[in-house]
Amino acid sequence: MDFEDTPEEAAFRAEANKWLSANAKLRGAKKSADDMAEMENGAAAEMAASKAWQKKKAEAGYARITWPKGQGGIGGTPMQSIIFGQEEAKYDVASGGPFAIGLGMCIPTLMAYGDEAAKKRYVWPAVCGDEIWCQLFSEPAGGSDVAGLRTKAERDGDEWVINGQKIWTTGAQFSDYGILLTRTDPNVPKHKGLTMFYIDMHDPAVEVRPIKQASGGSGFNEVFFTNLRVKDSQRLGEVGQGWQVALTTLMHERLAVGGGQGGGLDEKALMGLARTLELEDGPAIKNASVRERLADWYVRSAGLKYTTYRTMTALSQGKQPGPEASIAKIVVAAKLQDLAAFAMELEGEVGALKGDDAPAAGAFQMGWMSAPGLRIAGGTDEILRNIIAERVLGLPQDVRVDKDVPFNKMPTGR
């Protein structure tokens, strides 16, 4: 494992810092709210600021560093992208949350499977922040089984007619386009009868219903399709190849979600609370039980940090990283939930407050309420543990009795 930048990486870090210092101010207090949570109500000023910063980065080639020049990038390396992200986090810039799904998952899928006309039309507007994308996969009856979806697309000449429902779609209420996984052939096993399309979210046949969450926000949505007509040219991949296309999206999703740190909450944030909070026996930081919990989270954070360093070392050497994204996501989501719950317990009755009235501006309350979603997004804890067990440890796969059964012959539980 290499902890130091190579000379080339050090030079790029200096270049990135020079550009950032000329275009932004250093961050004071670290933001604790989730990027997408800040945008979930579509606040006009926040959205405008995010789009302005995104466009500035795109024009400088820093929006998607690994992408080609002219598409928001500089044809750089994954390591350069990581370095820029590390340096950008030091500056007080607008949230990139509205663009994370589109640029992290949807557009890479379009670039891999779309035709040249689609790439020319959609890539740059997404990179520079003019258009926002969402990912339409999950369904009410599917749970973690993406291939169990029931939204159907039926061919009608040079068009497809789509009917069905998706759920838990992040950011659908302010998205312009989305990638949509549908069932086009129910007569074959569930993984083989799927096809992917990209759609216009402003089409009258698309209805978005925000889901009110316990936090008071509405980051997730239900989306309904009623006789939505989509041109065959909006298909991504071959008919019936949807599962393979979806795997491309999911690969990018788990890497993106696994790389998150839970909205900025960590053991340092809890340490700050413990230093200022008075318990019955004195400052919380001097309480043996509190110190034991802090030590436990410090150990977990250190393990996660060095696992991330292994990924960064592999990228720096031009290698493909291993399953670190799955490991990181499991650790981060569970730690966030435990840490936030403990902080709220320490706060006592004040722990019931949120926002500016709560300690740390409600960062722990927000973390606690957003953690369950993080443990589902990008693959549930159970799915990721299966991935690690089967693909890393080489353990036997779960028994799958429906693997070769046509989808329309599968029992529905009715």
C-alpha positions as CSV (number, residue, x, y, z in Angstrom):
1,M,0.0,0.0,0.0
2,D,1.3,3.4,-1.0
3,F,0.3,6.4,1.2
4,E,2.1,9.1,-0.8
5,D,1.2,10.8,-4.1
6,T,3.4,10.0,-7.0
7,P,5.2,13.1,-8.5
8,E,2.5,13.2,-11.2
9,E,-0.3,13.0,-8.6
10,A,1.3,15.6,-6.4
11,A,1.5,18.0,-9.4
12,F,-2.2,17.4,-10.2
13,R,-3.2,18.0,-6.6
14,A,-1.4,21.3,-6.7
15,E,-3.0,22.2,-10.0
16,A,-6.5,21.3,-8.6
17,N,-5.9,23.4,-5.5
18,K,-4.8,26.4,-7.6
19,W,-8.0,26.3,-9.6
20,L,-10.2,25.7,-6.6
21,S,-8.6,28.5,-4.6
22,A,-9.2,30.9,-7.5
23,N,-12.8,29.9,-7.9
24,A,-14.1,29.1,-4.4
25,K,-13.5,29.9,-0.7
26,L,-12.2,27.4,1.9
27,R,-14.9,25.6,3.9
28,G,-15.4,26.7,7.4
29,A,-17.6,24.2,9.3
30,K,-18.0,20.9,7.5
31,K,-21.5,20.4,6.1
32,S,-23.4,17.6,7.8
33,A,-26.6,17.4,5.7
34,D,-26.9,14.9,2.9
35,D,-26.3,16.4,-0.5
36,M,-29.5,15.0,-2.0
37,A,-31.5,15.9,1.1
38,E,-30.5,19.6,0.6
39,M,-32.0,19.4,-2.9
40,E,-35.0,17.2,-2.3
41,N,-37.5,20.1,-2.0
42,G,-36.0,21.7,-5.2
43,A,-35.1,25.0,-3.5
44,A,-34.5,27.3,-6.4
45,A,-31.5,29.1,-4.9
46,E,-29.7,25.9,-3.9
47,M,-30.4,24.3,-7.3
48,A,-29.2,27.4,-9.2
49,A,-26.0,27.5,-7.1
50,S,-25.4,23.8,-7.8
51,K,-25.9,24.1,-11.5
52,A,-23.6,27.2,-11.7
53,W,-20.8,25.3,-9.9
54,Q,-21.3,22.2,-12.0
55,K,-21.0,24.2,-15.2
56,K,-17.9,26.0,-14.0
57,K,-16.3,22.6,-13.2
58,A,-17.4,21.2,-16.6
59,E,-15.9,24.1,-18.6
60,A,-12.6,23.6,-16.8
61,G,-12.6,19.8,-17.4
62,Y,-13.1,18.9,-13.7
63,A,-16.7,17.8,-13.7
64,R,-15.9,14.2,-14.8
65,I,-12.1,14.1,-15.0
66,T,-11.8,10.6,-16.4
67,W,-14.1,11.4,-19.3
68,P,-12.8,12.7,-22.7
69,K,-12.1,16.3,-23.4
70,G,-15.2,18.1,-24.6
71,Q,-17.4,15.9,-22.4
72,G,-16.6,17.6,-19.1
73,G,-13.3,15.8,-18.6
74,I,-9.6,15.9,-19.3
75,G,-9.1,12.2,-20.2
76,G,-7.6,11.8,-16.8
77,T,-7.1,8.9,-14.5
78,P,-9.4,7.6,-11.7
79,M,-6.8,8.6,-9.2
80,Q,-6.9,12.2,-10.4
81,S,-10.7,12.1,-10.0
82,I,-10.2,11.0,-6.4
83,I,-7.6,13.7,-5.7
84,F,-9.9,16.4,-7.1
85,G,-12.7,15.2,-4.9
86,Q,-10.5,15.3,-1.8
87,E,-9.4,18.8,-2.5
88,E,-12.9,20.0,-3.5
89,A,-14.2,18.8,-0.1
90,K,-12.0,21.5,1.5
91,Y,-13.9,24.3,-0.2
92,D,-17.3,25.9,0.4
93,V,-19.0,25.0,-2.9
94,A,-22.5,24.1,-3.8
95,S,-23.8,20.5,-3.5
96,G,-23.3,18.1,-6.4
97,G,-26.1,15.9,-5.1
98,P,-28.6,16.6,-7.9
99,F,-26.1,15.3,-10.5
100,A,-24.7,12.3,-8.6
101,I,-27.1,9.7,-10.0
102,G,-27.1,11.0,-13.6
103,L,-23.3,11.3,-13.9
104,G,-22.4,8.4,-11.6
105,M,-24.8,5.8,-13.0
106,C,-27.2,6.9,-15.9
107,I,-24.8,8.7,-18.3
108,P,-22.1,6.0,-18.0
109,T,-24.7,3.5,-19.1
110,L,-25.8,5.7,-21.9
111,M,-22.2,6.1,-23.0
112,A,-21.7,2.3,-23.0
113,Y,-24.9,1.3,-24.8
114,G,-26.4,4.4,-26.5
115,D,-25.8,5.4,-30.2
116,E,-23.6,8.3,-31.2
117,A,-26.6,10.6,-31.7
118,A,-27.7,10.0,-28.1
119,K,-24.3,10.6,-26.7
120,K,-23.9,13.8,-28.6
121,R,-27.3,15.0,-27.4
122,Y,-27.3,14.0,-23.7
123,V,-23.8,13.7,-22.3
124,W,-22.7,17.3,-22.3
125,P,-26.0,18.8,-20.9
126,A,-25.8,16.3,-18.1
127,V,-22.2,17.0,-17.3
128,C,-22.6,20.8,-17.2
129,G,-25.7,20.5,-15.0
130,D,-28.3,21.7,-17.5
131,E,-30.2,18.4,-17.3
132,I,-30.7,16.0,-14.4
133,W,-31.2,12.2,-14.6
134,C,-32.7,9.6,-12.3
135,Q,-32.6,5.8,-12.2
136,L,-35.9,3.8,-12.4
137,F,-35.2,0.3,-11.2
138,S,-36.9,-0.7,-7.9
139,E,-40.6,-1.8,-7.8
140,P,-43.1,-2.3,-4.9
141,A,-43.2,-6.1,-5.3
142,G,-39.5,-6.6,-6.2
143,G,-37.7,-5.8,-3.0
144,S,-34.0,-6.3,-3.6
145,D,-34.8,-8.5,-6.6
146,V,-34.3,-6.1,-9.5
147,A,-35.0,-8.9,-12.0
148,G,-38.4,-9.5,-10.4
149,L,-39.8,-6.3,-12.0
150,R,-43.2,-6.1,-13.6
151,T,-43.2,-2.8,-15.5
152,K,-43.9,-4.0,-19.1
153,A,-42.9,-2.6,-22.4
154,E,-44.8,-3.9,-25.5
155,R,-43.6,-3.3,-29.1
156,D,-45.9,-1.2,-31.3
157,G,-44.1,-0.7,-34.7
158,D,-41.1,1.6,-34.1
159,E,-42.3,2.4,-30.6
160,W,-42.7,0.7,-27.2
161,V,-45.7,1.2,-25.0
162,I,-44.8,1.1,-21.3
163,N,-47.1,0.6,-18.3
164,G,-46.1,0.0,-14.7
165,Q,-44.7,1.5,-11.5
166,K,-41.3,2.2,-9.9
167,I,-40.6,3.2,-6.3
168,W,-37.8,4.7,-4.2
169,T,-36.6,6.7,-7.2
170,T,-34.3,9.4,-5.8
171,G,-34.6,12.9,-7.3
172,A,-37.4,12.0,-9.8
173,Q,-39.3,15.2,-8.9
174,F,-36.6,17.4,-10.4
175,S,-35.2,15.1,-13.1
176,D,-35.4,15.7,-16.8
177,Y,-34.6,12.2,-18.0
178,G,-34.3,8.7,-16.5
179,I,-33.1,5.2,-17.4
180,L,-35.9,2.7,-17.1
181,L,-35.6,-1.1,-16.8
182,T,-38.7,-2.9,-18.2
183,R,-39.9,-6.5,-18.9
184,T,-40.3,-7.1,-22.7
185,D,-40.7,-10.9,-22.6
186,P,-42.5,-12.7,-19.7
187,N,-42.0,-16.1,-21.4
188,V,-38.4,-16.5,-20.5
189,P,-36.6,-16.6,-17.0
190,K,-36.7,-13.3,-15.2
191,H,-33.1,-12.2,-16.0
192,K,-33.5,-12.8,-19.7
193,G,-36.7,-10.9,-20.6
194,L,-35.6,-7.4,-19.7
195,T,-34.8,-4.3,-21.8
196,M,-33.5,-0.9,-20.8
197,F,-34.7,2.5,-22.2
198,Y,-34.1,6.2,-21.5
199,I,-37.2,8.3,-21.1
200,D,-38.3,11.9,-20.9
201,M,-39.5,12.5,-17.3
202,H,-41.6,15.5,-18.4
203,D,-43.8,13.3,-20.7
204,P,-47.5,13.5,-19.6
205,A,-47.6,9.7,-19.4
206,V,-45.1,9.9,-16.5
207,E,-46.5,10.7,-13.0
208,V,-44.1,11.4,-10.1
209,R,-45.4,11.2,-6.5
210,P,-43.0,12.2,-3.8
211,I,-42.9,10.0,-0.7
212,K,-43.0,11.9,2.6
213,Q,-40.3,10.6,4.8
214,A,-39.8,10.6,8.6
215,S,-37.2,13.3,8.3
216,G,-39.9,15.6,6.7
217,G,-38.2,15.5,3.3
218,S,-39.3,13.8,0.1
219,G,-36.1,12.6,-1.5
220,F,-37.7,9.3,-2.8
221,N,-40.6,9.0,-5.2
222,E,-43.1,6.7,-6.7
223,V,-43.2,6.9,-10.5
224,F,-46.2,5.7,-12.6
225,F,-46.2,5.0,-16.4
226,T,-49.5,4.9,-18.2
227,N,-49.2,4.1,-21.9
228,L,-45.9,5.8,-22.1
229,R,-44.7,5.7,-25.7
230,V,-41.0,5.5,-26.2
231,K,-39.1,5.3,-29.6
232,D,-37.0,2.2,-30.2
233,S,-34.1,4.5,-30.7
234,Q,-34.3,5.2,-27.0
235,R,-33.4,1.6,-26.2
236,L,-30.1,1.0,-24.5
237,G,-28.6,-2.4,-25.6
238,E,-30.4,-5.2,-27.4
239,V,-33.9,-6.3,-26.7
240,G,-33.7,-8.8,-23.8
241,Q,-30.2,-7.6,-22.9
242,G,-31.5,-5.4,-20.1
243,W,-30.0,-7.4,-17.2
244,Q,-26.5,-7.0,-18.7
245,V,-27.1,-3.2,-19.2
246,A,-28.5,-3.0,-15.6
247,L,-25.3,-4.6,-14.2
248,T,-23.3,-1.8,-15.7
249,T,-25.5,0.7,-13.9
250,L,-25.4,-1.2,-10.6
251,M,-21.6,-1.5,-10.8
252,H,-21.3,2.3,-11.0
253,E,-24.0,2.7,-8.3
254,R,-22.3,0.6,-5.7
255,L,-19.0,2.3,-6.3
256,A,-20.6,5.7,-5.9
257,V,-22.7,4.8,-2.8
258,G,-19.8,2.9,-1.2
259,G,-17.5,5.8,-1.6
260,G,-19.8,8.1,0.4
261,Q,-19.1,8.8,4.0
262,G,-22.7,9.2,5.3
263,G,-23.2,12.9,5.0
264,G,-20.1,13.9,6.8
265,L,-20.8,12.3,10.2
266,D,-17.9,10.5,11.7
267,E,-16.4,9.8,15.1
268,K,-14.8,13.3,15.0
269,A,-18.2,14.8,15.0
270,L,-19.2,12.8,18.0
271,M,-15.9,13.7,19.7
272,G,-16.8,17.3,19.4
273,L,-20.2,16.7,21.0
274,A,-18.6,14.7,23.8
275,R,-16.2,17.5,24.6
276,T,-19.0,20.1,25.1
277,L,-21.8,17.9,26.6
278,E,-22.1,17.7,30.4
279,L,-23.4,14.5,31.9
280,E,-24.3,13.9,35.5
281,D,-20.8,12.8,36.3
282,G,-19.0,15.5,34.3
283,P,-18.0,16.0,30.7
284,A,-19.1,13.1,28.4
285,I,-15.6,12.8,27.0
286,K,-14.4,11.6,30.4
287,N,-17.1,9.0,30.8
288,A,-15.6,5.5,30.3
289,S,-18.6,4.1,28.4
290,V,-18.5,7.1,26.0
291,R,-14.7,6.7,25.5
292,E,-15.2,3.0,24.7
293,R,-17.7,3.7,22.0
294,L,-15.5,6.4,20.5
295,A,-12.6,4.0,20.4
296,D,-14.7,1.3,18.7
297,W,-15.8,3.8,15.9
298,Y,-12.3,5.0,15.5
299,V,-11.1,1.4,14.9
300,R,-13.9,0.9,12.3
301,S,-13.0,4.2,10.6
302,A,-9.4,3.3,10.5
303,G,-10.2,0.0,8.8
304,L,-12.4,1.7,6.3
305,K,-9.7,4.3,5.6
306,Y,-7.0,1.8,4.9
307,T,-9.4,-0.3,2.8
308,T,-10.0,2.9,0.8
309,Y,-6.2,3.4,0.5
310,R,-5.9,-0.1,-1.0
311,T,-8.4,0.9,-3.7
312,M,-6.6,4.2,-4.3
313,T,-3.3,2.4,-4.6
314,A,-4.7,0.0,-7.1
315,L,-6.1,2.9,-9.2
316,S,-2.9,4.7,-8.9
317,Q,-1.1,1.7,-10.4
318,G,-3.6,1.3,-13.2
319,K,-5.2,-1.8,-11.7
320,Q,-8.9,-2.6,-11.2
321,P,-10.0,-2.3,-7.6
322,G,-11.5,-5.3,-5.8
323,P,-14.7,-5.5,-3.8
324,E,-13.9,-2.6,-1.5
325,A,-17.0,-0.6,-2.5
326,S,-19.3,-3.3,-1.1
327,I,-17.2,-3.5,2.1
328,A,-17.1,0.2,2.5
329,K,-20.9,0.7,2.0
330,I,-21.7,-2.0,4.7
331,V,-19.4,-0.4,7.2
332,V,-20.3,3.3,6.5
333,A,-24.1,2.8,6.6
334,A,-24.2,0.7,9.8
335,K,-21.6,3.0,11.5
336,L,-23.7,6.1,10.7
337,Q,-26.8,4.6,12.1
338,D,-25.1,3.5,15.4
339,L,-23.1,6.7,15.8
340,A,-26.1,9.0,15.3
341,A,-28.3,6.9,17.7
342,F,-25.7,7.0,20.4
343,A,-25.2,10.8,20.0
344,M,-29.0,11.4,20.3
345,E,-29.0,9.2,23.4
346,L,-26.2,11.3,24.9
347,E,-28.2,14.5,24.1
348,G,-31.1,13.3,26.2
349,E,-34.4,15.2,25.7
350,V,-32.6,17.6,23.3
351,G,-32.0,14.6,21.0
352,A,-35.7,14.8,20.0
353,L,-35.0,18.2,18.3
354,K,-33.7,18.7,14.8
355,G,-32.4,21.6,12.7
356,D,-30.9,24.7,14.3
357,D,-32.5,24.1,17.6
358,A,-30.5,20.8,18.1
359,P,-26.8,20.4,19.0
360,A,-24.6,20.4,15.9
361,A,-27.5,21.9,13.9
362,G,-29.3,18.5,14.0
363,A,-26.5,16.7,12.1
364,F,-27.0,13.5,14.2
365,Q,-30.7,13.6,13.9
366,M,-30.4,13.9,10.1
367,G,-27.8,11.1,10.0
368,W,-30.0,8.8,12.1
369,M,-33.1,9.3,9.9
370,S,-31.1,9.0,6.6
371,A,-29.1,5.9,7.6
372,P,-31.8,3.3,6.8
373,G,-32.1,4.6,3.3
374,L,-28.3,4.4,2.9
375,R,-28.5,0.7,4.0
376,I,-30.9,0.1,1.1
377,A,-29.6,2.3,-1.7
378,G,-27.1,0.7,-4.1
379,G,-27.9,-2.8,-2.7
380,T,-29.1,-3.8,0.7
381,D,-26.7,-5.0,3.4
382,E,-27.9,-8.6,2.7
383,I,-27.3,-8.4,-1.0
384,L,-23.8,-6.9,-0.5
385,R,-22.9,-9.6,2.1
386,N,-23.9,-12.2,-0.5
387,I,-21.7,-10.6,-3.0
388,I,-18.7,-10.7,-0.6
389,A,-19.5,-14.2,0.4
390,E,-19.9,-15.6,-3.1
391,R,-17.4,-13.6,-5.1
392,V,-14.7,-12.9,-2.6
393,L,-14.8,-15.7,-0.2
394,G,-15.9,-18.3,-2.7
395,L,-18.8,-19.7,-0.6
396,P,-21.6,-21.6,-2.3
397,Q,-24.4,-19.6,-3.8
398,D,-27.9,-19.5,-2.3
399,V,-30.3,-22.0,-3.7
400,R,-32.3,-20.2,-6.5
401,V,-35.3,-22.4,-7.5
402,D,-36.6,-19.8,-9.9
403,K,-33.4,-19.5,-12.0
404,D,-34.8,-21.4,-15.1
405,V,-38.5,-20.8,-14.6
406,P,-40.3,-18.5,-17.1
407,F,-41.3,-15.3,-15.4
408,N,-45.0,-15.7,-16.2
409,K,-44.9,-19.2,-14.6
410,M,-43.5,-18.0,-11.3
411,P,-45.9,-18.0,-8.3
412,T,-47.0,-14.5,-7.3
413,G,-48.2,-15.2,-3.7
414,R,-51.8,-14.6,-4.6
